[in-house]
Amino acid sequence: MSAMVLSEAMADWVEWDQAAYLLGVSVGALTADVPFSKSKRIFWEDSAAGRGLHAALLALVDAGLLESRNDDEEFRWAATKFLNQFD
């Protein structure tokens, strides 16, 4: 199984719930075998996992790795280089 690269999956703007799904898959909390369309309930129902993944997206915005727009309704990758890549 190949690992999903979040920077590639979020190269373009993504709605917040799909962004949280992509983050969950990239860290191994969700399986890509269950598509986003069948995983939406995690993000639309009040669940600790859904809240945590959304909070993680916001933390990645604070860190400068993601950017958001429309009151944190959409996210995309913002970093232009790897953090461990030095000039």
N, C-alpha and C positions, 0 to 999 in steps of 0.2 A: 504494500500500500504506500502510495506516495503522499508525502505531507503537503498540506495546503500552505501556501505562503501568503500571509495576510496582506502584505504590501502589494502583491499581484492581484489578489481577489478584491481588494478595495482601491484599485487604481482610479476608478471613477466613483462618483457619488452613489451612496447606498443608503436606503432608508434605515432608520435606527434599529428596527427589529431584525432585519437581515444582516446588518453589521454585527449585532450581538450574536446572531447565529454563526456567522463566519468566524468571529473571535472564539466562540465556544468550540467550534470544530478545530481551529488552529491550535488551541491549547489542550485538546484531547478530552474536553468535557462533554462534547456532543460527537456523534458519529456522522460522517458524511453520507452513510448508507441510508439515513433517514433524512429526506429532503426538507428544505426550509418550509415548504408548504405544509408538511405534517408536523413541524416543530414549533409553529407559531404560538401555540398555546402557552409555551414556556414564557414567552415575552408579553403576551396579552393578558394572562391571568396573573394575579398577585403571587409571585413565587420568589423565594430568596435567590434562586439561580438566575432568574431573569433580571432582578434588580441588581445583582452582583455583576452580571455581564455588562449591563448598561453603565453601572458605576465605573467599571474597568475601561469602557470606551471613553468616558469623560476624563479618567485619569490619563489615558493615552493622549487626549487632546491637551491636557495640562502639560504633559511631557514634550509636546511638540511633534509627536509621531503621527497623530491624526489631526484633521481639522474638521470642524462642524459648521453647519449653517442652518438657517430656519429654526432657531431655538432648539438646537441639538436634535433635530428630526432627521438629519442626513449627515453622513460621515464619509470621509475618504482619507487615503494615506497621504501624509504631508511630508514625511522625512525624505530628504534628497540623497542621503547616504546612510550607510550602516553606522550605528553608534560606535562600534569598535574599529571603524575604518578611519585612520588618521591621515592627514595631509602630509 
